[in-house]
Amino acid sequence: LVLRTRNPERRAKTFRVPGNMFGLWTVVLLGLFACCATVTVSFLPPDNVDIGSPARYTTMIAIGTIAALLPLLFFFWYKKKNRSSR
């Protein structure tokens, strides 16, 4: 979505979504909604698996989510550090 608005001259080389910008926004928002729903549902402990206490399960999921986001945070920190040193 960002590339379509910032670099319109490269449109011929990109994947085309039917419906122009409306179709593109629809695909982007559906993907974002699906990702948010998946993360939200992952915090609900399953009924058919013995996981101990629900608090322990929720804590494990929260720690896993934070651990999955750490590389992204390091990337932005590294990018900001390199930009300020120039």
N, C-alpha and C positions, 0 to 999 in steps of 0.2 A: 504494500500500500504506500509506504514511504517512497520507494523507488519510482512508483508511477507518478507521484506528484513532483518529486525533485528532479527526475531525469526523464522528461517526456520524450526526448529524442531516442531513447533506448527501448521504446515500447514495442517495436517490431521484434525484438529479440526475447521478450518476456512471454511467459505463459498467459494465454488469454482466458479470462473467465467470462462466460456468456452474461450479458446484461450490463456491460460496461462498468461504470463506477458503482451502480446500484448492486449489481451481482457481486462485485468485488467486496463491497462493504458487507453484504449479506454473508459471504463465505467467512470473512474475517470475524464478524460478530458471532456467528455460529460456533466457530472454532474457539473463540475466547470464552463463550458461555459453556461449552463442553469441558474445557480445561478447568474452569472455576467450579463447575458442578462435580467433576471428578475429585478435585482436592477437597471440597466440602464433604462429599459422601465418604471419602477415605477416613474421616475422623469418627465415623460411626462404627463401633466394633461389630464384627459378624456374630451372629447367634450360634452358628454351627461349629465354631472353633473355640476351644478353651484357651483364652488369652490371659487369664488372670483377672486383675481388676480393670475396669474400664478406664480408670485414671492412668494406669500404667500403659495401656494401649494408646491412649491419646497422647501421652508424653512421648512414646516411641515414634508415633507418626509426626508429631511436631518437630522432634529432633531430626528425623529423616528429611523433612521438608526444609528445615534450615540448612542441613548439610548439603542438600541438592542445590540450594541457592548460593552457597558460598563461592563457587567458581565465578558466578556472575558478578558478585560483589567485588571479588578480587580483580576481575577484568576491568570494571569501572574505576576501581582505585588505581590500578596500573595505568589506565588510559589518562586519568586526571593527573597523575604524577608525571608522566612523560610529556603531557601538554604544557605543564607549568615549568618544566626544566628547559624548554626551548627558548 
